[in-house]
Amino acid sequence: MKITSSRAVVTVLGALALGGCGAETPSVRSTPSAPSGPPAVAESPPPSQSPSATESAPLASDGRPMRGELSIPRIGLTDLEVVPYRGRTDDAPGTEIQNGGVAASPYGPRGGTGPGGIGNYQVTAHRLSSTQAFLRLPELERNDRVTVRTEEATYVYRITRTRQTSFRSEASLRAQRAPVPGRPGVEPTEAMITLSTCATPEDHAAGNFWSDEFDNPEHRIDKIGVLVAIR
């Protein structure tokens, strides 16, 4: 099966059409002495990582990075192209990919695994700029389904929790990028996914206009899921 690119042009309203994750108002770059409070995003405790009682192999792929097409019925997202790149979440190459209207998935020592792989399959996309691919990502709830279709199989994930990341906290970033999301240093035993996008509206509502050199705001909203089926 040949994966085709889904680059539907979406009209971007007013000042939302900005670089990076897209700010609602022009970014005000500041360097306060301490990070401001996080947006009002509920965070659930991470699930237990206790070993399975069975000896069967875990449900997973070999974790090789490859292009895929992401669909999330809950928010009306269909066949969004996911482009793998060597790096880490929302770095310069990742931001450039997202600026093209698709999703980015980092891999390698500073990134995650590939679709269906044991560990943390990380996918980021813009919420307020470009095609607004993850505009409705915050609406995802526990037990919602997410599918990633590749040339080899379709991987079905179930959303289990929500967490937040601060780009001004190294500890928070390590938790986002950890093989077990939110639990740095823990050995992964199952295939998981992190879907991440900016919390620009929430940050601005709290009076936080900090941004980095790529116009990424301080906070991220992350939706965590676990692989439940391979088709």
NUKOLSE-931445 format. One line per 10 residues: their letters; for each residue x, y, z of C-alpha. Coordinates in Angstrom, 2 decimals. Each point is the difference from the previous one (the first is absolute). Layout:
BEGIN
A	X,Y,Z | ...
//
This chain:
BEGIN
MKITSSRAVV	0.00,0.00,0.00 | 1.35,3.41,-0.88 | -0.48,2.67,2.60 | -1.24,3.22,-1.52 | 0.44,3.45,1.48 | -3.05,1.78,1.46 | 0.75,3.69,-0.26 | -3.48,1.45,-0.06 | 0.11,3.76,0.01 | -1.90,1.39,2.98
TVLGALALGG	-0.81,3.67,0.24 | 1.74,1.51,3.03 | -1.84,2.81,1.68 | 1.63,3.31,0.84 | 3.01,0.01,2.23 | -0.08,-3.80,0.49 | 2.05,-0.43,-3.21 | 3.39,0.42,1.65 | 3.18,-2.04,0.01 | 0.77,-2.72,2.50
CGAETPSVRS	-3.11,-1.24,1.69 | -1.71,3.30,-0.84 | -0.75,2.62,2.61 | -3.34,1.73,0.34 | 1.80,3.30,0.44 | 3.54,0.97,-1.01 | 2.52,-1.90,2.10 | 1.56,2.03,2.78 | 3.37,-1.49,0.80 | 0.99,0.40,3.59
TPSAPSGPPA	2.33,-1.66,2.41 | -1.59,0.10,3.45 | 1.98,-1.49,2.82 | -2.36,-2.88,0.57 | -2.56,-1.87,-2.17 | -3.56,1.15,0.36 | -2.74,-2.33,1.10 | -1.13,-2.67,-2.49 | -3.30,0.20,-1.87 | -3.06,-1.63,1.47
VAESPPPSQS	0.50,-3.46,-1.48 | -0.88,-2.99,2.15 | 2.68,-2.63,0.31 | -0.82,-3.57,0.88 | 2.46,-2.24,1.84 | 2.05,-2.30,-2.26 | -1.18,-3.59,-0.24 | 1.88,-2.71,1.83 | 2.84,-1.56,-1.95 | -0.02,-3.34,1.83
PSATESAPLA	1.08,-2.99,-2.10 | -2.66,-2.11,-1.66 | -0.86,-3.29,1.62 | 0.22,-1.76,-3.37 | 3.10,-0.94,-1.93 | -1.40,1.07,-3.38 | 1.76,2.71,-2.01 | -1.47,3.49,0.40 | -2.25,1.41,-2.69 | 2.38,2.11,-2.10
SDGRPMRGEL	1.84,0.57,-3.28 | 3.78,0.02,-0.43 | -0.10,3.77,0.60 | 1.69,1.05,-3.24 | -0.61,3.68,-0.89 | -2.29,0.32,-3.01 | -2.58,2.31,-1.45 | -3.56,-0.49,1.07 | -3.48,1.45,-0.22 | -1.66,1.02,3.26
SIPRIGLTDL	-3.76,-0.07,0.51 | -1.92,1.06,3.12 | -3.78,-0.42,-0.47 | -0.84,1.89,3.20 | 1.35,3.28,-1.41 | -0.77,-0.60,-3.68 | 3.64,-0.49,-1.00 | 0.57,-2.34,-2.95 | 3.22,-1.18,-1.65 | 2.33,2.69,1.32
EVVPYRGRTD	3.49,-0.74,-1.31 | 2.57,-0.72,2.71 | 3.60,0.61,-1.08 | 2.84,-1.61,1.99 | 3.22,1.93,0.58 | 3.09,-0.48,2.12 | -0.17,2.43,2.92 | -2.20,0.94,2.94 | -3.46,1.44,0.44 | -0.57,3.49,-1.45
DAPGTEIQNG	3.64,0.68,-0.92 | 0.87,1.92,-3.19 | -0.47,-2.94,-2.44 | -3.19,-1.07,1.77 | -1.45,3.50,-0.07 | 0.79,0.32,-3.70 | -1.90,-3.22,-0.72 | -3.00,1.23,1.98 | 0.11,3.33,-1.82 | -0.67,-2.01,-3.17
GVAASPYGPR	-3.40,-1.00,1.37 | 0.77,-3.57,1.07 | 1.06,-1.75,3.22 | 3.57,-0.70,1.06 | 1.38,-3.03,1.85 | 3.53,0.15,1.47 | 2.11,-3.14,0.34 | 3.54,-0.86,1.03 | 1.83,0.53,3.32 | -1.97,3.18,0.78
GGTGPGGIGN	-3.27,-1.12,-1.57 | -2.36,-2.96,0.25 | -0.85,-3.25,-1.69 | -1.81,-0.53,-3.31 | -3.68,-0.90,-0.49 | -1.04,-2.89,2.22 | 3.43,-0.35,1.62 | 0.66,-0.77,3.65 | 0.52,3.36,1.67 | -1.24,3.50,-0.78
YQVTAHRLSS	-1.17,0.76,-3.57 | 0.01,3.82,0.03 | -2.13,2.03,-2.42 | -0.20,3.80,-0.04 | -2.04,2.38,-2.16 | -1.10,3.63,0.03 | -3.22,1.01,1.69 | -0.46,3.62,-1.16 | 2.10,0.45,-3.14 | 0.62,-1.67,-3.36
TQAFLRLPEL	-2.87,-2.49,-0.51 | -0.92,0.05,3.73 | 0.34,-3.79,-0.04 | -0.21,-0.37,3.80 | -2.47,2.83,0.59 | -2.37,-2.31,1.86 | 2.57,-2.29,1.64 | -0.86,1.25,3.54 | -3.50,-1.49,-0.47 | 1.33,-3.56,0.09
ERNDRVTVRT	-1.19,-1.99,2.99 | 0.86,-3.27,1.66 | -0.82,-3.05,-2.18 | -0.15,1.99,-3.28 | 1.64,-1.89,-2.87 | 2.91,1.17,-2.16 | 1.21,-1.90,-3.08 | 3.30,0.21,-1.87 | 0.04,-1.66,-3.42 | 3.35,-0.92,-1.56
EEATYVYRIT	1.09,-2.07,-3.00 | 0.18,-3.06,2.24 | -2.97,0.23,2.39 | -2.50,2.20,1.81 | 0.69,0.62,3.68 | -2.87,0.81,2.33 | 0.69,1.89,3.24 | -2.36,0.73,2.89 | 0.39,3.34,1.80 | 0.66,-0.61,3.69
RTRQTSFRSE	0.88,3.40,1.48 | 0.95,3.64,-0.47 | 3.19,1.69,1.17 | 1.68,3.38,-0.51 | 3.55,0.96,-0.91 | 1.90,3.22,0.69 | 2.63,0.93,-2.58 | 1.79,1.97,2.72 | 0.52,-3.05,2.22 | 2.59,-2.62,-0.93
ASLRAQRAPV	-1.63,-2.45,2.39 | -3.37,0.51,-1.69 | 1.53,-0.49,-3.45 | 1.74,-3.19,1.14 | -3.34,-1.29,1.23 | -1.69,0.79,-3.33 | 2.72,-1.73,-2.03 | 0.55,-2.98,2.30 | -0.54,-3.53,-1.39 | -2.81,-0.28,2.59
PGRPGVEPTE	-1.74,3.41,-0.25 | 0.26,1.89,3.28 | 2.39,-2.54,1.57 | 3.63,0.64,-0.97 | 2.32,-2.90,0.74 | -2.74,-2.66,-0.09 | 0.49,-2.83,-2.50 | -2.96,-0.18,-2.44 | -1.95,-3.23,-0.28 | -2.74,1.07,-2.41
AMITLSTCAT	-0.58,2.13,-3.09 | -1.23,3.50,0.85 | -0.70,3.26,-1.82 | 0.34,3.67,0.96 | -2.01,2.50,-2.06 | 1.20,3.53,0.79 | -0.99,3.52,-0.95 | 0.35,3.53,1.35 | -1.99,1.48,2.88 | 0.17,3.51,-1.47
PEDHAAGNFW	-3.60,1.05,0.83 | 0.34,-1.28,3.56 | 3.40,1.69,0.48 | -1.24,3.34,-1.37 | -3.14,-0.15,2.14 | 2.32,-0.33,3.01 | 2.09,2.97,-1.16 | 2.93,-2.14,-1.10 | 1.33,1.21,-3.38 | 3.40,-1.68,0.15
SDEFDNPEHR	1.15,-1.75,-3.18 | 3.19,-1.58,-1.31 | 1.86,0.75,-3.21 | -2.48,-2.12,-1.99 | -3.04,1.81,1.47 | -0.84,-3.02,2.13 | -1.75,1.11,3.22 | 1.05,-1.26,3.41 | -2.57,-2.72,0.52 | -1.06,-3.09,-1.90
IDKIGVLVAI	-3.14,-2.11,0.29 | 0.87,-3.70,-0.33 | -2.46,-2.83,-0.56 | 1.41,-3.40,0.95 | -1.23,-3.31,-1.39 | 0.81,-3.70,-0.03 | -0.03,-2.39,-2.98 | -3.06,-2.27,0.10 | -0.13,-1.54,-3.50 | 2.00,-0.60,-3.17
R	-1.93,-0.51,-3.23
//
